[in-house]
Amino acid sequence: MFSLSSTASAASPILAVGLNVEKQINRKTLSFEVTIERIKKMFDKVELSVSSYDTAWVAMIPSPISSSSPFFPQCVNWLLDNQHFDGSWGLTQGHPLLMKDSLLSTLACILALKQWGVGEKQMNRGLQFIESNFALACDEKQHSPIGFDIIFPSLIEQAQNLDLNISPGATNIKELRHKRELELQRGYASNSEGWRTYLAYISEGLGKSQDWQTIIKYQRKNGSLFNSPATTAVAFTHLQNSCCLSYLQSLLEMFGNAVPTVCSLDIYARLCMVETLERLGISRHFREEIKAVLDETYRYWLQGEEDLFQDSTTCALAFRLLRVNGYNISLDPLSRYSEDKFSNSLGGYLKDVGAALELYKASEIIIDPNESVLLKLNSWTRQILEQQLSSFSLYGHTLYKNIEHEVKSALSFPYHAKLDRLSERRAIEQYKPDNVRILKTSYSCLNLANKEFLKLAVEDFNICQSIYIEEYKQFERWTVERRLDKVKLASRTTPYCYFSAAVAVPEPELSDARISWAKNALLITVVDDFYDWWGSEEEMINLIQLVEKWKIDANIDCCSESVEIIFSAIRDRISEIVKEAFKRQGHNVKSDVTDIWLDAIRNMCKEAEWSRTKYVPTMDEYRKNGYLSIALGPIVLPLFFLVGPKLPKNIFQVPQVNYMFELMNACGRLLNDIRGFKRESEQGKLNAVTLRVLQGGGDITEEEAIKEIEKFIADKTRELLRLVLQEKGSKIPRVCRELFWRMTKVLHLFYLKDDGYTSVGLVDTATALFREPIVLKELLVEADKN
C-alpha cells in the first residue's frame, strides 16, 4: 500500500546526502569569497614590520638639549619591551638560517641600551644569547644581512670599548676581523661607484672612518638615505641634517615607537601584489584593484616619482606591468640601467639576482626592433643570470631558495613562449608564503607573500582543472560521435589539441571558446594530414568541392568514406559555430567561417600539388600560400565571435585584423619549417629553410638560413605584440587581439625544441595540468620545511 510517510522515510537518506553536498559546496564558495575579500583589503594598506635593528640606531640619537638623553626615548622604551624570550631581538626568533640577523639586531639593541644606561637585565640576557650563538656569525650557510661582515665586527669593537662582557673566543673574533679586512681591501681596490654607494648604505658600520659630508649626496626627497632608517639615523647624528630628522619623525608618526628597516615600500609592495596575483593565475578576481594600482603607477611614471625610478627592481617591474597592460610609457627610465650603470649601483655591487631577474623580464617586452635599450638590457642581464645560476646572492628583495627555479624558468621559457596556465601551475607549486625578506636586517611584508594568496590560487586552479576534465570528456565524446577516431593519427593528437586550447584560453568562463579551439584544432590536424600524407588527388579536390557546394548527398557526392567523415565534421563544426555566434553577435557568420575553412584547405591542396608535381615555388609564392596552409585561421578567427564583445559584421575586412592574422601565420609557418625541415627534407618536401638554401645559389648554409628566418620570426613576433598592446587607434577589442598573441605563444612553446606534436615533455605537462590536482596542505608542509 502506498504510504506518504514510508516514501519520505525512504527518501530521507538521499535528501540528507544531497543537502550535505550542497552545504559543502556552499562552504567552499563562502571560503573562496572570504579569501578574495581578505586579499582585496591588502590593497588598501601596505603592512610592513618594524625593525629592532633600525629602531636601535634611532634610539642612539642623542637629544639636542642634552647629549646624555635620547632624542627619541619612546624608541628606547620599545627596545626594553620587545626582547624575545631567548634574549634576542629581531624579526625572526630562532629562525635556523637567520641567526646572523638575530646576532646583529641583538648587539645593536644592547649598544643602544648601554648608551643610556638602562635595561641591565635585558642587556645581560642579550649578551648571553650572543655568546651562546656567536659561532654562527662565521657560518657560511647562514643568510647574511647586507653589510654584516663590516657592520657586526664594528659593533663588537664598540661593545668591547664600552666594557660589555662579550667572550666569543679569539678564533671567532680573528675570523670576523679577517673577513672585514678582506671585504674592505677588495672594495677599496675596485674604487667603483658601486662600492662607494655600498659604503654609504652601511655607514653605521664605519663610524669615524666614514666621510659624512659626501654621503649626503645619496639623500632622497623624503629626507632619507636609501630609504633606510638606520643609515639616516647615523647620518643625522653626525650631520644634524633637518631633512633626515623630518624623515625619522614621520616614520615614528606612522609606526608608533619603532621604525621599519625600509620605508617607503608602498609602490614596490603594491606592484608585487599585482605581479604575484597574475603569476598565480588569480588576477581576474581583482581587476578593479589592479587597475587602480596600475593607474596610480602610471601617474608616478609620468611624474618621475623618485621611489619608482631609484630602485631598479621597482622600475623594471613597473615598466613590465604597465607595458603588458597597454599603458604607453617611455623607455627612458630604463636607460639608466645600462650594464655599467647597474654595476656601479648598490644592487649591482651586491650582485642582486632579484634585480637582474626583474630587469631581464622587463627587457623581454620588446615591441620594436629599434628598442636598443631593451635589446642591450636583455643581453647583459641574461649573461648575469646564467653566471649566477650556480651561486645566488640572497640580497635585495629575495630570501627564498626558490629563486633558482625562477631564473631557470625565465631563461628557458621566453615571454613569447610562456603560457599562463602552465606557468601558473609551476608558480603555485614553487610559491613560498613566507614573507620574510632581508636587507641590512630581516623584515616582513604581508603584501609581498602570504598564505591567502596560495590558498586562493590552489582553490582556483583545482576548480579550473575540474572544468577542464569535464570538457575533455566532452571533447573525446565529440571525436567519437564525428567518427574522427577512425581517421589516421587523430587519436594521437586529441590530447594535444585540447591541451593547446586550455593553456591558450584558460579562463573558466570561456568554455565555449576553449572547446571550439580544441575541436577545430583536431579537425584541422586531420585535414592537414589528409592533404599531407594519405589523401588521393581525387579525394583532395572532392573535399574542396563539397565545402563549396555545402548541401550535398553524402552517398552520391563523397568519393570515399574518409572524405565523407571529414566533410561531415567540417560542416557540423561550421554549423555549431554559426549557431553559437548568432546568439552572441545577432547576425549570421556562415559565409565568414566557411571562407576561412576554404582558404585553408585550398592552400593545403596547392602544397600537395607542388609536392606531387615536384614544383619549386619562389619564396614569395611559398610564403603567400604557406601562411594560409598552416591553417591557424579555422582555430583562431571563429573565436572572435565567442569571447565576449559584439563585433561589426565586416570584422574580417578590418586591415588590422588581416595584418595581425598574417603576422601570426608567418610565425606559425616559419617556426614549423625551422623545427621540421630535416624530417621534411628526408621526405622530399620543401619548406622555407630548404627553399632559402636552394635559392641562395650555394652562398648560404642551412645554419645561416635558419638564423635569418629566426630573426624574421622575432621581428614579426615583436610587431604582433606591439599591436596587441596598443590601445590607441585600435578598432579591435583587446580580448580579440590577444587571440592572435595567445596562438603565437602556443606555437613558440610547441616549437621551442622540436616540431610540436613530437614534444615528449608536453605529454607530462598536460598530464599534470589536467589529471593532478594541487594539494594545499602538501605545499604548506613543504614551505614550512624550507
N, C-alpha and C positions, 0 to 999 in steps of 0.2 A: 504494500500500500504506500502511495506517495505521501511523504511527511516533510513539511517545511522545516521542522526542527532537525530532522535527520539530515536533510540536504545541507543546512547551514553547518551542522557538525562535521559533515564530511568535507565541506569546502574550506573550513576554517584553517587547517594546516597550510593549504595553498595560499590563502589570503595572507596568512601570517608571514610566509616566505616572501610574498610579493611586497608586503609592507616593509619587511626588513631590508630587502634590496633597495627599495625606494628611499628608506631612511639613510642607508649607506651612501647612495648617490647624492642625496641632499647634503649629507655631512661633508662629503668630498667637495661638492660645489661650494658650500659655505666656507670651508677651509681655504679653497683656491681663491675665493673672492677676498677673504680676510687678508691673505698673504699679499695680494695685489694692493690692497688699501694701505698696508703697512709700508710697502715699498714706495708708494706714491708720497707718503708723508716724509720719506727720506729726502725727497727733492726740496722740501721746504727749508731744511737746515742741515749744514754740514757738521756732523758730530765728531769732534776732534778731542783726543785725550790730552790731559795736561802732563807736563814733564817734570819730574822731581829734579832731573839734572839741570834743566834750564831755570827752573824756579830757584834752585840753589844759587846760581850765578846772579839772578836778580836780587836775591836775599843778601848777597855780599856787598851790594852797592851801599856805601856809607851816606848818611844824611848830610846835606849841605850845611846844616846848622851845627852838627856835632859829629866828628868822624868816629866817635865811639858808639854811635847809634845807627841802626839800619834805616835806610831811606824807606824801605817797604817792610815794616815789621810784620804785616799780615802774611808775607811770604815765609818769614822765619817761623811764625806760628803754624803755618801749613806744613812745613817740614817736620815740626815736632809732632804733629797729629797724624802724619801719613807714612810712618815707618812700618814695614812689613813685620810679620811675626818672627821671621828668621833673622831680623836685624838689618835687612837690606832696604834700600829704596829703589824705585824704578817701576816701570810699567808691568813687567812680567816677573812675578816672584817664582824663582826656581825653574824657569824655562831652561831645558838642558843645553840649548845652543846659544843662549843669550846671557851667559854668566859674565862675559866681559862688560856687557852693558850694565848689568847689576853692580859690578865692582866699580865702574866709573861713576855711576849715579850715586852710589853709596858714599864714595870718597868725597865727591863734590858736596853732598849734603853735610857730611861731617865737618868739612872745612868751613862751611857757612855757619854752622852752629858754634864751632870753635872760635870763629872771628868775633862773635857777640857774647861768648862766654855763657851760653845757655845749653840745656839739654845734655848734661853729662851722662845720664843714663842711656839716652838714645845713642850718643857718640860711642860709648863702650860697647853697646850691642852691635853697632855698625862696624867697629874695629874688629870685633870677634868674627863677624861674617867675612870681612876682608881677609883676615889671617887664615881662616878655615878654607877659603876658596882661591887664595892668591895664585896657586899654581895654574889655574885655568886662564890666567891673564897671558900665559905663554903658549896656550893650547891652540894650534893652528886650525883645529876642527871647529872652534868656536867662531860665530859670526862676530866680526869686528865692527864696532861703530866707526864712522868716518873720523879719522884723525886719532884713533885710540893709541897707536904706537907713539905718538908725540904727546898727546894730552895726558894720558894716565901716568907715565913716568914723571912728568912735570908736577902733577898733583901729589905724587908720592914724595917728591923732594919738598914741596910746600908743607906737607904733613910732618915730615921729619924735622923741618926747620921750626915747626910750632911745637916740637916735643910730643907729638902724638905717638902713641905706642904701637907702631906697626913693625912686626918682625916677620917679613916674608921669606927670609933666607937670602944669603948672599948670592947664590946661584941665580935665583929668580930675578933679583934686582939687576944683576950683571947682564942677564939676557935682555931684560926690558930696555936697559940703557943702550945696549949694543944695537938693538933694533931701531931705537930712536935715532941714534947717530947715523946708522946706515941710511934711513929714510931722509934725514936732513942732508946728508952728503949727496945722495942721488939727486935730490930736488935742487939744491943749490948749484950742482954741476950742470943741470939742464938749463937753469936760468930762464925758464919759459914763463910766459904769462899765465899758463895754467897752474904752474907751481906757485906763483905769487898769489893767484886767486885762492888757491887751496890754503896757503898760509894765513891769508886774511880771514878765511872762513873759520879756521881753527885757532883764532887769535888767543883764546883763553888758555891755550897750551904753550904759549910763547912768552908770556909775561913781559918783562922789561926788554927782552930782545926784539920785540915787535916794534916796527916803525908806525906808531899810531897815527901820525899825520897823513901817511899815504893811504891807509886803508879806508879813509872816509870817502874815497872815490867810488867805493862799492855801495855807498848808501843809496837806498831806493826812495821813491817818492813818499812812501809811508813812514819814512824815518829809520827803517831797519837796515841792517847789513845782512843781506842774503835771506831776509825773512826769518832770521834766526834770533830768538830772544837772548840766547847765551852770548853770541857774538856781539849783539847790540848792547847788552848789559855791560860787558867788559870794556867795550869801546866808550860807553858813556862814563864809566868810572875814570878812564884816563883822559877823555876829551871834554866832558861836560857838555856834550852836544845836545841842544834843546830838542831837536827832531828825534834823536834816539830816545830821549825821555818821554816825549809825547807818544811814541810807538809803544813803549813798555806800559805806560799808564793806560793806553787804550786796550791793551791785552788784559790787564787786570780788571778793567771795567767789564770786559766780555766774559772772562773766565772765572772771576772771583778772586781768590787769594793765591792762585797759581797761574802759570803760563804754559802754553804748548811748546813743542820743540820746533815747530814751523808754523808760520802764520803770515800771510793768508794762504789757505789751500783751497778756497772755495771754488775757483774756476776749474782747477785740475780735478777736484773731487767730483764735481757735477758732470764734467766731461767723461770722467772714468765710469760713472754710473751709466751714462748713455752707452759707452763702448761695451761695458760688461753686459748690459741687458741685450744689446744687439748680438754680441758674441754668443750668448747663451740661448738665443732664439726666442726671447720673450719680450722684445721691444714693442711689439704690436699692442700690448696691453697698456702701454704708457705713451701713446702717440702725442697727446696734448702736452704732457710734462716734458717730453724730449724736444718737441718743437719750441717750447718756452726756453729751454736751456740753449738750444742752437741759435735761436733769435737773439738771445742775450749775448752769446759768444760772438755772433756776427757783428753786433754793435761794438763790442770790445775790440774786435779786429779792425773795424773801420776807424775807431778812436785811437788805436795804437796803445791799448792798455798794457802797462808795464808787466803786470803779473802774467799776462798771456804770452808775451814775447821774450821775457828774460830767461825763462826756463825752456830748454829745448824739447823736453818731453811734452810739456803742456802745449807749446806752439805746434809741434808736429801732430799731436792728437787732435787739436782744434782744426788744423788745416785738413786733415783726412776726413773728419766727421762732417765738416762744413762742405767740402767739395763733393763728397759722395751723396750728400743730401741736397745738392743742387744750388748751393749758395755761390755767388760769383765773387771770388776773393783773389787778391793779388798774391803773387809768388814772392814778393819782395822780402817779407819777414823770414822766409826760409833761406834766403841767400846769405844771411849772417851765419848760417851753419854749414859753411864750406868745411872741407877736411881740416885745413889749417886753423880756422877759427874755432872749430869744435875741439881740436886737440889742445887749444890754448884756453879752453873754458874749464870750469870746475868739473863738469861731467866728463869732459874729455880726459882730463888729468886722472880722474878716478876710474877711467875705463868703464863708464856706466853702461852696461849692456842694455838695461831697460831703455835708456835714452836713445842708444844706437838703433834698437829694435823699432821704436816709435818713428824715428826719422826714416828708417828703411820702409816701413809700411806707408808712410806719407809719400815717399818717393815713387811708389808703385802707381799712384793715381795720376798717371801722365795722360793728358788728353790732346797733346800736340807734340809732334816730333821735334819742335823747336824749343821745348821747355828744357833748356840745357841745365838749369838749376836742379831740376829733379833728376835728370839723367846722371849728372855728376854725383848727386847725393846718393842715388841708388847704387852707383859703382863702389864708392868708398865705404858706405855703411855695410854693404854686403861683405866686403873684404873683412871688415872688423868682426862681424858676426861669425863668419867662417873661422876666423882665427880664435875667437873666444869660445867656440863650441866645447872645447875640452877643459877650459878654465874660466869660470864665470866670476865677474865682480858682483858682489852682493850689495853694492852700494846703491844709492839712488832710491827709487820707489819700489824696489823689489826685495823681498825677503822670503823666498819660497823656492823649493828645489825644482819646481816645475818650469822654470824659465828655459831650461834646455829644450823641453818639448815645444815651447812657444817659438824659439828660434829655429829649430829644425822644421817645424810646420811652415813658418814664414818663408824659409829658404827652399823648401821642397814644393810648396804649392803657391805659385804667384797669385796675385789678386785676381787676375783674369781666369784662373783655373780653380778658384776656391768657391765651392758651392756651400751655401749657408747651412743646409741641413746636415751635411757631412761634418763641416767644421764645428757645428753646434754640439754634435754628439761628443766629439773629441774634447771640446771646451768644457762640457759638463763633467765628463769623466776625469778631467785633469784639474778641475776647479778646486781651489783651496779656500774655504770660507774664513780661514784665519786672516784677520785684517791687520796684523802687526807688520809694520814696515820699520826700516832702520835708517837713520841719518847719523847725526852725532850721538843720538840715543834712540831707543825704540819709541814708536808711537802707534796708535791705532786710530782708525777712522772707519766708522760703520759704513760710510758711503762707498768705500773702496772695495770692501768684501764683507759678506755675512752669509749666514745660513739661510736667510729668507730668499736670497737670490737663487741659491742652489735648490731649495725646496720647490720653488715655483718652476724652475727650469726642468726639474725631473718630472714633476706632475704634468707639465705642459707637453714635454717630449713623449711621455708614455700615452697621453691622451691622443696626440697626433699619430703615434705609432699604431694604436688600436684602429684608428680610422684607415690608415694605410693598409693594414692587414685585411680589413673587410673589403676595401677597394680592390686589392689584388685578387681576392677570391672572385669578386665580380668580374674582373678583367679576364681571369682564367676561364670562367664560365662563358663569357662572350666569345673567347677564342674557339672554344669547342662548338658553341652554337653556330658560329660562322664557318665551321669546318676548316679553320686555318691550321689546326693541329695536324691536319692531313697533308699540309703543304711542306715541302722540303725546308728544313732548317728553322721553321717558325717557332717550334717548341724551345729550341736552344736560345733564341733571342728574347723570348717573352719576359723573363726576369729583368733583363737589361732595359727593355722599353719602359716597364713600369718604374724601375729604379731611376731612370733619367727624368721621368715625369715628376716623381716625388721630390727629387733633390732640386729640380728647377722651379717647381710650383708647390712649395711645401705648406703654404698657408692652409689650415684646415677648412676654411670657408670656401676655398676654390676647388672643391671636389670635382665639379663638372669639368673644369678646365684641365685638371690633372688627369682624369680618366680619358678625356678627349686626346690629350697629348700621348698617353700610353697606347691607346688603340690606333691612332694614326701612325705612331712611330713603328708599331709592329707591322701594320699593313704596308707602309711604305718600304719597310725592310724586305717583306715578302716580294713586293713588286720589283724592288731593286735586284734581288737575287734572281727573279724570274727573267729580267732583261739581261742580267749579267752572265747567268750560268746555264739555266736549263730550259728556258722558253725557246720554242722554234720561231723562225721568222714569221710564219703564218699566225702563230698564237700572239706574237707581239703586236702585229698590225691589227689583229682581230680585237684585242683588248682596247686599243685606242678607239676603234670604230664603235665599240659597244658603249663606251663612256660618252662619245659624241652623240650617238643615237639615243641613248638613255632608256627609252621604252622599247624593250626587246622581248622576244620569246626565247628563253634560255635553251629550250630543246632544239630550236632551229638555228638561232643566231650564234651560239657559242660553239667554237670549233673543237673544244676539249673540256673535260671536267675541270682541269686546273684553271682554265680561263673563266669558266662559269663560277667557280668558287671565289676567285679574286675579284671579278667584276661585281658579283653579288655583295661581297664585303664592302667594296668601294661605294657602291650605290647606297647600301644601308647606312654607311658612315656619313655620307653626304646628307642623306635624309635626316639622320639623327641631329646633325649639326644645324641644319636648316630649321628644324622644328624648335630646337632649344634657343637658337639665335632669334627666332621670331618672337618668342616670349620676352626676351630681354631687350631687343632692338626695335621691335614693332614693324619690321619690314623683311621682305624675302631676300635671302642672300644666296639662293641656289646657284645662280649664274656665276657669282664671285667664287664660291667654293669649288664648283665644277671646273672653272677655268684654272684654278690653282692646281688641281689634280692633273688636268690635261697638259699644262706646261711641264710638269714634272715627268710624266710618262712619255710625252713626245720627245723630250730631250734624252731620256734614257734610251729610247728606241734609236735615236740618231747615233748615240755612242755605240750601241750594239751593231749598227750598220757599219760604222767606221771599223770596228774590230773585225767584223766578218769580211769586209772588202779590203782590209789592210790599208785603209786610207789614213794618211798622216796629216792631221789638221794643222793650221798655223796656231800659234799660241793664242792669238785673239779669238779664233774660232773655238779653240778648246775652252777658253775661259767663258766665253759667252754661253756656250752650251753647258759646260760643267757647273756653272754657278746655279743652274736650274736643275740639272740632273742629280745634284747632291740631295735634292728633294726635301729640303727643310720647310718649304712653303706649306705643304699639307699639314705639317705638325704645328707650326707657329702661327700662321696667319688666321686660321679659324678661331684661335683663342682670343683674338681681338673682341669677338662678339660675346665671350663668356666670362671675362674677368671684371666686368663692372659697368663702366660708363657707357652711355648711349653715344653712338658714333654716327657721323654723316653717311649717307648711302654710298658716296663715292670715296670712302676712306682709302681704298687701294689705288686710287688715282692721285692721291696726295704725293707730290715729289719726295717729301722727306721719308715717307713710308717706303717708297721704292728704293731710295738711296740706302736706308738702313737695312733693308732686305738684301740689297746687293752686297753690302759690307759683311753681313752675317754669312751669306752664301760663300763669299770669297774666302773667309776664314775657314769655313767648314770644308770646302772643296780642297783647298791647299793643305790644310792640316792632314786630311785624309791621304792626299798624294804623298806628302813627305814621309808619313809613317808606313805607308803601304807600298811604296814604289818598288822595293826589292822583290816582294812577293808578286806584284803585278808584272814586273819585268820578266820574271821567270815564267809567268803565264802568257807572255807575249802581248800584254796590254800596255797602252801608252798612258802616261799621266804627265802632270806639269813638270816633274823633275826630268824624266826621260826626254820630253819634248825640248826642254831648255838646253839639255846637253846636245841633243841632235841638231838643233837649230843654231847652236853655238859654233858649229863647224870645227870642233876639236879644240876650241880655245877656252872651254870651261869644263871643269870636272864636276862629278856628282856632288862632291862636298861643297864646291863653290855655288852650284845651282841651289842646293838646299839652303845655304846661308842667305843667298839672295832672296829666296822665297820666304824664309823666316822673317827677314826684315820687312818684306811686303806685308806679311801677316800681322807683324807687330804694329805697323803703321795703320793698317785697316782696323785693328782691334782698338787702338787709341782713338781713332776717328769715331768709331761707333760709340765708345764710352763718352766722348765729348757730346755727341748728340743725345745720348740717354740722359746725361746730367744737365744739359742745357734747357732751362725752363723758358727763358725769354725768346719769344718768336716761334715757339713750337706749337704746331697745330694738332699734335698727337698727345693724348694723355700719358702721363709718366708710366702708369701701370702697363700700357701697351708698348711703349718704347722699351721698357725693361724686358719684355718677352724676347726681343732680339738679343739683348745682352745676356739673358739667362741661358738661352740656347748656345750662344758663343762660349760661355763659361763651361757648359756641359761638354762641348766639343774640345775645348782646350784640356779639360780634365781627362776625357776619354782617350785623347791622342797625346797625352803628356809623355808616355813612354812607348806605346805601341799603337796598333791600329784598332782602337776602340773595343770591339767585342772580344778581342783576344786578351784583354787586360785581366790577368788572373786575380790581381788584388781587388778588383771591383766586386768579384763574387763574395769574398769575405766581408767587404764593406757593406754590400747590400744585405747580406745575412744579418749583420749586426744592427743595421738600421731598421729592418723590418721584423726581425724574429727575436731580438734580445732586449727586453725592457731594462731600463736602468733602475737599480735598487738604491734608494736614497740612504738607507741605513748603512749599506756597504761603503758608500762614498764617505759618509761621515766618520765611520770607523777608521777608514784608510787615512782620512785627513787628520784625525786625532793621533795616529801613529807618527805622522810626519811633523 
